[in-house]
Amino acid sequence: TGLGKHPSVAASELGRRKPVDDACPPNRACVEGIIEHPSFDAIVGFVIFLNAINIGVEQSLTIGGKDTTITTAFESVFLSCYLLELGARVFAKGLACFNDRWVRFDLFLCILGVLTSWILVPLVQSTPALLNPLLVLRTTRLMRLGKTMRVFVKVQDCWMLIRGFMNSASIIFYAFIVWFCTLYVFSCLGVELITRHRLVETDREFAAVVDKFFGSLPQTMLTLVRFACLDNTGDVYQPLVDKDPFLALYFMALVLIVSVVLFHTLGAVIFSSMLDQNSNEHEAAKAAKQQDWERLVLDLREMFERLDTDRSGNLSRREVSNISDVDQAILSEAMGLKTPMAVFDALDVDNSGEVSISEFFDGVWECVLANGSIHLKRMEKQVETVHWRLKEMFSAQQVLTARVMKVCDEIQGVREDVRDVRMHVVAFSERNAQQGPPPSAPAPKRTTSRQPAMARSESASSSRSPMPRGVSSGSASRARTSSLPEPGSKPGAADELLDRLQRLVDSLAPAVAAVKAS
């Protein structure tokens, strides 16, 4: 990871790195796999920790005038380990490894270690008078502890502390300026109120305290630093306040402004800055993760084609159960499910036993973008499917209702036609009954006279009954003509025809009522 990057962002960048080229030698690929292993940095951090202990032991032995041969030998061993680590990184990645700031920092420490431990120390032993001041450079060995940050940044809690310290450096600098100016103002005020107090010339005890703590402006500022840190301030203000109680107002303002308000405000600002930075880091990590998933969605079509072995355009349970380990790992990470069957059940929203390409894309993409669980998204998808099905059912019901109403109108027209035919037959029967039975050989004149009568009867019946709805004039005339009995026929035949028509209408009435009710 780079210096100052969040672990999740660094991990995302690590996941986007290109795989090792096939033409790369096996030894180099093996070394690269070792140095990129998470445990490698932990081992290096442990070596640095042992090196720090060795430095402390060496300094203690030097102060006591004891032999430091063993600690010097261990120092050479640790330096060899650092050189071996740097050589492994250069061997695995070439000169491109120096693009990482951590590797450049390691190079600086290795050069400094070789200069101080293997060059300056032997020269100092030969000419101690000239080169002894240069041994101060050996204290730079403690900079190796900075390499442990490479391990700390991978731990979330440690990373928050380190990042907060790094981001608060500018805030601390400006806070120091404000704090210094505040102390300077109170020091000038203290010189006027205490150093030049009237009791300095008359009271020896008061004058002794003033000479000790408020003798000059720099001494007054050093004294006020004790108030900023609340470091045993009673010995300073108590003798003065006992002599002049009005000085209590000065010391109370000093404690409230410098010790309480200023430092607590500084802590609040640093804490707020850490929260804002943490939020920005999470947003950056989320954006990087989303970009990875967008690239994943672009590859989903190829994954679908690999799973669709029969080229049917749908995935069955058998095909999903034969998923490869790589595709299974990708889908499990995206959807939060572990088994292939769980993935299939989550994608098969309509429970059809097959997953189409649209269901496959929509299911994976919604799981990537959603914050809820896959089961919740599946329920939402099912509710949406039910909604569309109900909408289609209501639309079909409206079409069916319109057709039923049309059939009802046609049946009502047929019922009116039957009533008109019945009235016509009854009138015809009554007229035949009044005229008497017809002769065996009808005369031409009677026939011609009857025809106008029938025409007049038909025109009268037509004028009495309007044309029914849903029935054309041609069909109505044919029905009426076919329903009329021939002259001389028996009235029982017409009644039988009317009874059949009435039974037909009565049989259709319950069905029409049931359709209307549904």
C-alpha positions as CSV (number, residue, x, y, z in Angstrom):
1,T,0.0,0.0,0.0
2,G,1.0,3.6,-0.5
3,L,1.6,5.9,2.4
4,G,-1.5,7.7,3.5
5,K,-4.0,5.3,1.8
6,H,-6.8,3.4,3.6
7,P,-6.4,-0.3,3.8
8,S,-9.6,-1.0,1.8
9,V,-8.5,1.3,-1.0
10,A,-5.1,-0.3,-1.0
11,A,-6.7,-3.7,-1.1
12,S,-8.8,-2.6,-4.0
13,E,-5.8,-1.4,-5.9
14,L,-4.1,-4.7,-5.1
15,G,-7.0,-6.6,-6.5
16,R,-6.8,-4.6,-9.7
17,R,-3.2,-5.3,-10.3
18,K,-2.4,-7.3,-13.3
19,P,-1.4,-10.9,-12.8
20,V,2.2,-12.0,-13.2
21,D,3.2,-12.4,-16.9
22,D,3.4,-15.9,-18.1
23,A,6.9,-15.2,-19.4
24,C,8.1,-14.1,-15.9
25,P,10.6,-16.6,-14.4
26,P,9.2,-18.9,-11.8
27,N,11.7,-17.7,-9.2
28,R,10.7,-14.1,-9.6
29,A,7.0,-15.0,-9.4
30,C,7.7,-17.0,-6.2
31,V,9.5,-14.1,-4.6
32,E,6.8,-11.7,-5.5
33,G,4.2,-14.0,-4.0
34,I,6.2,-14.1,-0.8
35,I,6.7,-10.3,-0.4
36,E,3.0,-9.6,-1.2
37,H,1.8,-12.1,1.4
38,P,0.1,-10.4,4.4
39,S,2.4,-12.2,6.8
40,F,5.5,-10.8,5.2
41,D,5.0,-7.3,6.5
42,A,4.1,-8.7,10.0
43,I,7.5,-10.6,10.1
44,V,9.4,-7.4,9.0
45,G,7.6,-5.5,11.7
46,F,8.6,-8.0,14.3
47,V,12.2,-7.8,13.2
48,I,12.1,-4.0,13.5
49,F,10.7,-4.4,17.1
50,L,13.6,-6.6,18.0
51,N,16.0,-4.1,16.5
52,A,14.5,-1.3,18.6
53,I,15.1,-3.4,21.7
54,N,18.6,-4.1,20.7
55,I,19.3,-0.3,20.2
56,G,18.0,0.3,23.8
57,V,20.2,-2.4,25.3
58,E,23.2,-1.2,23.4
59,Q,22.8,2.4,24.7
60,S,22.4,1.0,28.3
61,L,25.6,-1.0,28.0
62,T,27.4,2.0,26.5
63,I,26.4,4.2,29.5
64,G,27.5,1.6,31.9
65,G,30.9,1.2,30.2
66,K,30.3,-2.5,29.3
67,D,31.1,-4.5,26.2
68,T,28.7,-4.0,23.3
69,T,30.1,-6.6,20.9
70,I,27.0,-8.8,21.0
71,T,24.6,-5.9,20.4
72,T,26.8,-4.7,17.5
73,A,26.7,-8.2,16.0
74,F,22.9,-8.2,16.2
75,E,22.8,-4.8,14.6
76,S,24.6,-6.1,11.6
77,V,22.2,-9.1,11.4
78,F,19.2,-6.7,11.4
79,L,20.8,-4.5,8.8
80,S,21.4,-7.6,6.6
81,C,17.7,-8.5,7.0
82,Y,16.7,-5.1,5.8
83,L,19.1,-5.3,2.8
84,L,17.7,-8.8,2.0
85,E,14.1,-7.4,2.1
86,L,15.0,-4.5,-0.3
87,G,16.9,-6.8,-2.6
88,A,13.9,-9.2,-2.8
89,R,11.5,-6.3,-3.8
90,V,13.9,-5.1,-6.5
91,F,14.3,-8.7,-7.8
92,A,10.6,-9.3,-7.9
93,K,9.4,-6.1,-9.4
94,G,12.5,-4.4,-10.8
95,L,13.0,-0.7,-10.7
96,A,9.3,-0.2,-10.8
97,C,9.2,-1.0,-7.1
98,F,10.7,2.4,-6.3
99,N,7.4,4.0,-7.3
100,D,6.2,3.0,-3.9
101,R,7.2,5.5,-1.2
102,W,7.7,2.8,1.3
103,V,10.4,1.2,-0.8
104,R,12.1,4.6,-1.2
105,F,12.0,5.0,2.5
106,D,13.5,1.5,3.0
107,L,16.3,2.4,0.6
108,F,17.1,5.6,2.6
109,L,17.2,3.6,5.8
110,C,19.5,0.9,4.4
111,I,22.0,3.5,3.0
112,L,22.0,5.3,6.3
113,G,22.4,2.0,8.2
114,V,25.4,0.9,6.1
115,L,27.0,4.3,6.4
116,T,26.7,4.4,10.2
117,S,27.2,0.7,11.2
118,W,29.7,-0.6,8.6
119,I,31.7,2.5,7.7
120,L,31.6,5.2,10.4
121,V,32.0,2.8,13.4
122,P,35.3,1.2,12.2
123,L,36.6,4.6,11.2
124,V,35.7,6.1,14.7
125,Q,37.6,3.2,16.3
126,S,40.7,4.1,14.4
127,T,40.5,7.9,14.7
128,P,38.0,8.6,17.6
129,A,39.0,12.3,18.0
130,L,38.0,13.3,14.5
131,L,35.0,11.2,13.7
132,N,33.4,10.7,17.1
133,P,30.8,13.5,16.6
134,L,29.5,11.7,13.5
135,L,28.3,8.8,15.7
136,V,25.2,11.0,16.4
137,L,24.0,9.7,13.1
138,R,23.5,6.3,14.7
139,T,20.5,7.7,16.4
140,T,18.8,7.8,13.0
141,R,18.5,4.0,13.3
142,L,15.3,4.7,15.3
143,M,13.7,5.9,12.1
144,R,13.3,2.2,11.3
145,L,10.4,2.2,13.7
146,G,8.6,4.2,11.0
147,K,8.5,1.0,8.9
148,T,6.1,-0.5,11.4
149,M,3.5,1.8,10.0
150,R,3.3,-0.5,7.0
151,V,1.9,-3.1,9.4
152,F,-0.3,-0.7,11.4
153,V,-2.1,0.7,8.4
154,K,-3.6,-2.7,7.7
155,V,-5.3,-2.7,11.2
156,Q,-8.3,-0.5,11.2
157,D,-7.9,0.9,14.7
158,C,-4.2,1.7,14.3
159,W,-4.8,3.2,11.0
160,M,-7.4,5.6,12.4
161,L,-4.9,6.8,15.0
162,I,-2.0,7.2,12.5
163,R,-4.3,8.9,9.9
164,G,-5.7,11.2,12.6
165,F,-2.2,12.2,13.6
166,M,-1.1,12.8,10.0
167,N,-4.2,14.8,9.1
168,S,-4.0,16.8,12.4
169,A,-0.4,18.0,11.8
170,S,-1.5,21.3,10.3
171,I,-4.2,21.8,12.9
172,I,-1.7,21.2,15.7
173,F,0.7,23.7,14.1
174,Y,-1.9,26.5,13.9
175,A,-3.1,25.6,17.4
176,F,0.4,26.1,18.7
177,I,0.5,29.5,17.1
178,V,-2.8,30.5,18.8
179,W,-1.6,29.0,22.1
180,F,1.7,30.9,21.9
181,C,0.0,34.2,21.1
182,T,-2.4,33.6,24.0
183,L,0.4,33.0,26.4
184,Y,2.3,36.0,25.1
185,V,-0.7,38.2,25.8
186,F,-1.2,36.8,29.3
187,S,2.5,37.2,30.0
188,C,2.5,40.8,29.0
189,L,-0.6,41.3,31.2
190,G,1.1,39.4,34.0
191,V,4.2,41.6,33.9
192,E,1.9,44.7,34.3
193,L,-0.2,43.2,37.0
194,I,2.3,41.1,39.0
195,T,5.9,42.1,38.1
196,R,5.2,45.8,38.6
197,H,2.8,45.3,41.6
198,R,3.1,47.8,44.4
199,L,3.8,45.0,47.0
200,V,7.1,44.1,45.3
201,E,8.8,46.9,47.1
202,T,7.1,46.5,50.5
203,D,6.4,42.7,50.9
204,R,9.5,40.5,50.8
205,E,7.5,37.2,50.5
206,F,5.5,38.6,47.6
207,A,8.7,39.9,46.0
208,A,10.4,36.5,46.3
209,V,7.6,34.8,44.5
210,V,7.6,37.5,41.8
211,D,11.4,37.2,41.3
212,K,11.1,33.4,41.0
213,F,8.2,33.1,38.6
214,F,7.6,36.5,37.1
215,G,11.0,38.1,36.9
216,S,11.0,38.8,33.2
217,L,8.7,38.2,30.1
218,P,10.3,34.9,29.0
219,Q,10.2,33.6,32.6
220,T,6.6,34.7,32.9
221,M,5.8,32.7,29.7
222,L,7.5,29.6,31.1
223,T,5.5,30.0,34.3
224,L,2.2,30.3,32.4
225,V,3.1,27.0,30.6
226,R,2.6,25.3,33.9
227,F,-0.9,26.8,34.0
228,A,-1.6,25.5,30.5
229,C,-0.6,22.0,31.6
230,L,-2.0,22.4,35.1
231,D,1.3,21.4,36.5
232,N,1.4,22.2,40.3
233,T,0.2,25.8,39.9
234,G,-0.8,26.2,43.5
235,D,2.8,27.1,44.5
236,V,2.6,30.0,42.0
237,Y,-0.7,31.7,42.5
238,Q,-1.5,30.9,46.2
239,P,1.1,33.3,47.8
240,L,0.2,36.0,45.4
241,V,-3.6,35.7,45.8
242,D,-3.2,35.7,49.6
243,K,-1.5,39.1,49.4
244,D,-3.8,40.6,46.7
245,P,-7.2,38.8,46.2
246,F,-7.8,40.7,43.0
247,L,-5.1,38.7,41.3
248,A,-7.5,35.7,41.5
249,L,-9.4,37.1,38.5
250,Y,-6.2,37.1,36.4
251,F,-5.4,33.5,37.3
252,M,-9.0,32.3,36.8
253,A,-9.1,33.8,33.3
254,L,-5.7,32.2,32.5
255,V,-6.9,28.8,33.6
256,L,-10.3,29.0,31.8
257,I,-9.0,30.4,28.5
258,V,-5.6,28.6,28.2
259,S,-6.2,25.3,30.1
260,V,-9.8,24.6,29.5
261,V,-11.2,26.4,26.4
262,L,-8.2,26.3,24.2
263,F,-7.1,22.7,24.7
264,H,-10.6,21.3,24.7
265,T,-11.4,23.2,21.5
266,L,-8.2,21.8,20.0
267,G,-9.3,18.3,20.9
268,A,-12.8,18.8,19.5
269,V,-11.4,20.1,16.2
270,I,-9.0,17.2,15.9
271,F,-11.8,14.7,16.6
272,S,-14.1,16.4,14.1
273,S,-11.3,16.3,11.5
274,M,-10.7,12.6,12.1
275,L,-14.4,11.8,11.7
276,D,-14.6,13.8,8.4
277,Q,-11.5,12.0,7.1
278,N,-12.8,8.7,8.1
279,S,-16.1,9.4,6.3
280,N,-14.1,10.5,3.2
281,E,-12.0,7.3,3.4
282,H,-15.1,5.1,3.5
283,E,-16.6,7.0,0.6
284,A,-13.4,6.5,-1.4
285,A,-13.3,2.8,-0.6
286,K,-17.0,2.5,-1.5
287,A,-16.4,4.3,-4.9
288,A,-13.4,2.0,-5.6
289,K,-15.4,-1.1,-4.7
290,Q,-18.2,0.1,-7.0
291,Q,-15.9,0.5,-9.9
292,D,-14.7,-3.0,-9.4
293,W,-18.3,-4.3,-9.4
294,E,-19.0,-2.2,-12.6
295,R,-16.2,-4.1,-14.3
296,L,-17.6,-7.3,-12.9
297,V,-21.0,-6.6,-14.5
298,L,-19.3,-6.1,-17.8
299,D,-18.0,-9.6,-17.5
300,L,-21.3,-11.1,-16.4
301,R,-22.3,-11.9,-20.0
302,E,-19.3,-14.1,-20.5
303,M,-20.0,-15.8,-17.2
304,F,-23.6,-16.4,-18.3
305,E,-22.4,-17.9,-21.5
306,R,-20.0,-20.2,-19.7
307,L,-22.8,-21.4,-17.4
308,D,-25.4,-21.8,-20.2
309,T,-23.9,-25.0,-21.6
310,D,-27.0,-26.0,-23.7
311,R,-27.3,-22.5,-25.2
312,S,-31.0,-22.2,-24.3
313,G,-30.7,-18.6,-23.0
314,N,-31.7,-19.8,-19.5
315,L,-29.8,-21.3,-16.6
316,S,-31.1,-24.4,-14.9
317,R,-30.2,-25.8,-11.5
318,R,-28.0,-28.4,-13.1
319,E,-26.0,-25.8,-15.0
320,V,-25.6,-23.5,-11.9
321,S,-24.5,-26.5,-9.8
322,N,-21.6,-27.1,-12.3
323,I,-20.3,-23.5,-11.8
324,S,-16.5,-23.2,-11.6
325,D,-14.7,-22.2,-8.4
326,V,-13.7,-18.8,-9.8
327,D,-17.2,-17.8,-10.8
328,Q,-18.6,-19.2,-7.6
329,A,-16.2,-17.0,-5.6
330,I,-17.2,-13.9,-7.6
331,L,-20.9,-14.5,-7.2
332,S,-20.6,-15.4,-3.5
333,E,-18.7,-12.1,-2.8
334,A,-21.2,-10.1,-4.8
335,M,-24.4,-11.6,-3.4
336,G,-23.2,-12.7,0.0
337,L,-24.2,-16.4,-0.5
338,K,-22.0,-19.4,-0.2
339,T,-23.6,-22.3,-2.2
340,P,-24.6,-22.4,-5.9
341,M,-28.1,-23.5,-5.0
342,A,-28.5,-20.5,-2.7
343,V,-27.4,-18.3,-5.6
344,F,-29.8,-19.9,-8.0
345,D,-32.7,-19.6,-5.5
346,A,-31.9,-15.9,-5.0
347,L,-31.9,-15.2,-8.8
348,D,-35.0,-17.4,-9.6
349,V,-37.5,-14.8,-8.4
350,D,-40.6,-16.2,-10.2
351,N,-39.8,-19.8,-9.1
352,S,-39.9,-21.0,-12.7
353,G,-36.9,-23.3,-12.3
354,E,-34.8,-21.3,-14.7
355,V,-32.9,-18.0,-14.6
356,S,-33.0,-15.8,-17.7
357,I,-30.2,-13.5,-18.7
358,S,-32.2,-10.5,-17.5
359,E,-32.9,-12.1,-14.1
360,F,-29.2,-12.9,-13.9
361,F,-28.0,-9.4,-14.6
362,D,-30.7,-7.7,-12.5
363,G,-30.2,-9.9,-9.5
364,V,-26.4,-9.6,-9.4
365,W,-26.4,-5.8,-10.0
366,E,-29.1,-5.1,-7.5
367,C,-27.2,-7.1,-4.9
368,V,-24.1,-5.1,-5.6
369,L,-25.7,-1.7,-5.3
370,A,-28.1,-2.5,-2.5
371,N,-27.3,-2.3,1.2
372,G,-29.9,-4.8,2.3
373,S,-29.7,-8.6,2.2
374,I,-30.3,-10.7,-0.8
375,H,-33.4,-12.2,0.7
376,L,-34.9,-8.8,1.1
377,K,-34.1,-7.9,-2.5
378,R,-35.7,-11.2,-3.6
379,M,-38.9,-10.3,-1.7
380,E,-38.9,-6.9,-3.4
381,K,-38.5,-8.6,-6.8
382,Q,-41.4,-11.0,-6.1
383,V,-43.6,-8.2,-5.0
384,E,-42.8,-6.3,-8.2
385,T,-43.6,-9.4,-10.2
386,V,-46.9,-9.9,-8.4
387,H,-47.8,-6.3,-9.1
388,W,-47.2,-6.7,-12.8
389,R,-49.2,-9.9,-12.9
390,L,-52.2,-8.2,-11.1
391,K,-52.0,-5.3,-13.5
392,E,-52.2,-7.7,-16.5
393,M,-55.0,-9.6,-14.9
394,F,-57.0,-6.4,-14.3
395,S,-56.5,-5.4,-17.9
396,A,-57.7,-8.8,-19.2
397,Q,-60.7,-8.6,-16.8
398,Q,-61.6,-5.2,-18.3
399,V,-61.5,-6.7,-21.8
400,L,-63.6,-9.7,-20.7
401,T,-66.1,-7.4,-19.1
402,A,-66.5,-5.4,-22.3
403,R,-67.1,-8.6,-24.3
404,V,-69.6,-9.9,-21.7
405,M,-71.5,-6.6,-21.8
406,K,-71.7,-6.9,-25.6
407,V,-73.0,-10.5,-25.4
408,C,-75.6,-9.3,-22.9
409,D,-76.7,-6.6,-25.2
410,E,-77.1,-9.1,-28.0
411,I,-79.1,-11.5,-25.8
412,Q,-81.3,-8.7,-24.8
413,G,-81.9,-7.9,-28.5
414,V,-82.8,-11.6,-29.1
415,R,-85.2,-11.5,-26.1
416,E,-87.0,-8.5,-27.6
417,D,-87.1,-10.2,-31.0
418,V,-88.7,-13.3,-29.4
419,R,-91.3,-11.1,-27.7
420,D,-92.1,-9.4,-31.0
421,V,-92.4,-12.7,-32.8
422,R,-94.7,-14.0,-30.1
423,M,-97.0,-11.0,-30.4
424,H,-97.0,-11.4,-34.2
425,V,-97.9,-15.1,-34.0
426,V,-100.7,-14.4,-31.4
427,A,-102.2,-11.8,-33.7
428,F,-101.9,-14.0,-36.7
429,S,-103.6,-16.9,-34.8
430,E,-106.5,-14.7,-33.7
431,R,-107.0,-13.4,-37.2
432,N,-107.1,-17.0,-38.6
433,A,-109.6,-17.9,-36.0
434,Q,-111.9,-15.1,-36.9
435,Q,-111.7,-15.9,-40.7
436,G,-112.4,-19.6,-40.3
437,P,-110.6,-22.7,-41.7
438,P,-109.2,-22.2,-45.2
439,P,-110.8,-24.1,-48.2
440,S,-109.2,-27.1,-49.7
441,A,-108.5,-25.2,-53.0
442,P,-107.6,-21.6,-52.2
443,A,-108.9,-19.2,-54.8
444,P,-106.4,-16.9,-56.4
445,K,-108.4,-13.8,-55.4
446,R,-108.4,-14.9,-51.7
447,T,-104.7,-15.5,-51.9
448,T,-104.1,-12.1,-53.3
449,S,-106.3,-10.5,-50.7
450,R,-104.5,-12.3,-47.9
451,Q,-101.1,-11.2,-49.1
452,P,-101.8,-7.5,-48.6
453,A,-103.3,-8.4,-45.3
454,M,-100.1,-10.2,-44.3
455,A,-98.1,-7.3,-45.6
456,R,-100.2,-4.9,-43.6
457,S,-99.8,-7.1,-40.5
458,E,-96.0,-7.3,-41.0
459,S,-95.8,-3.6,-41.5
460,A,-97.9,-3.0,-38.4
461,S,-95.8,-5.4,-36.3
462,S,-92.6,-3.8,-37.7
463,S,-93.9,-0.4,-36.8
464,R,-94.9,-1.6,-33.3
465,S,-91.5,-3.2,-32.5
466,P,-88.2,-1.4,-33.1
467,M,-85.1,-3.1,-34.4
468,P,-83.3,-4.8,-31.5
469,R,-79.7,-3.9,-30.6
470,G,-77.0,-6.2,-31.8
471,V,-79.2,-7.8,-34.5
472,S,-79.1,-6.6,-38.1
473,S,-82.3,-5.9,-40.1
474,G,-81.6,-8.8,-42.5
475,S,-81.1,-11.3,-39.7
476,A,-84.2,-10.0,-37.9
477,S,-86.4,-10.3,-41.0
478,R,-85.1,-13.8,-41.7
479,A,-85.8,-14.8,-38.1
480,R,-89.2,-13.5,-38.2
481,T,-90.0,-14.9,-41.7
482,S,-88.7,-18.3,-40.7
483,S,-90.6,-18.2,-37.4
484,L,-93.9,-17.3,-39.0
485,P,-96.1,-20.4,-39.8
486,E,-97.4,-21.0,-43.2
487,P,-101.0,-20.2,-43.9
488,G,-103.1,-23.1,-42.8
489,S,-100.5,-24.4,-40.4
490,K,-101.6,-25.3,-36.9
491,P,-101.0,-22.8,-34.0
492,G,-99.3,-25.5,-31.9
493,A,-96.2,-25.4,-34.2
494,A,-95.7,-21.6,-33.5
495,D,-96.2,-22.1,-29.8
496,E,-93.6,-24.9,-29.8
497,L,-91.1,-22.6,-31.6
498,L,-91.7,-19.8,-29.1
499,D,-91.3,-22.2,-26.2
500,R,-87.9,-23.3,-27.6
501,L,-86.7,-19.8,-28.0
502,Q,-87.8,-18.9,-24.4
503,R,-86.0,-21.9,-23.0
504,L,-82.9,-20.8,-24.9
505,V,-83.0,-17.3,-23.4
506,D,-83.8,-18.7,-19.9
507,S,-80.8,-21.1,-20.1
508,L,-78.5,-18.2,-21.1
509,A,-79.7,-15.9,-18.3
510,P,-77.8,-17.7,-15.4
511,A,-74.6,-17.8,-17.3
512,V,-74.8,-14.0,-18.1
513,A,-75.6,-13.3,-14.4
514,A,-72.6,-15.3,-13.3
515,V,-70.2,-13.6,-15.7
516,K,-71.5,-10.2,-14.5
517,A,-71.0,-11.1,-10.9
518,S,-67.4,-12.3,-11.5
